[in-house]
């Protein structure tokens, strides 16, 4: 049976629900590789989802921080492909695929952001 209230409710929900960036994180007790999980995550960056406005990854090696950023979709990025093939093991990783709602799809808007504070390197990302 047709219910105009449900149709209106569906339209209101559809208009207020917007896509947001997505974040992948891992924290492990022993150094662990992330290739399998990261490869699936990169496909969401433009191939299987709408998050095609850049991507980034940060992982720690001891107290050092390795960062990779690209303003192109992760599903087609040669940098992301390289990382999926490298046997990097880490205790901590954070990756981000961007869906731009504000700001251009440029390198300066790609996460994770990094800062040095209290003699340590910190990586962080947010989701809107």
Secondary structure, 3 states (H helix, E strand, C coil): CCCHHHHHHHHHHHHHCCCCCEEEEEEEEEEEECHHHHHHHHHCCCCCCCCCCCEEEEEEECCEEEEEEECCCHHHCHHHHHHHHCCCEEEEEEEEECCCCCCCCCHHHCCCEEEEECCEEEEECCCC
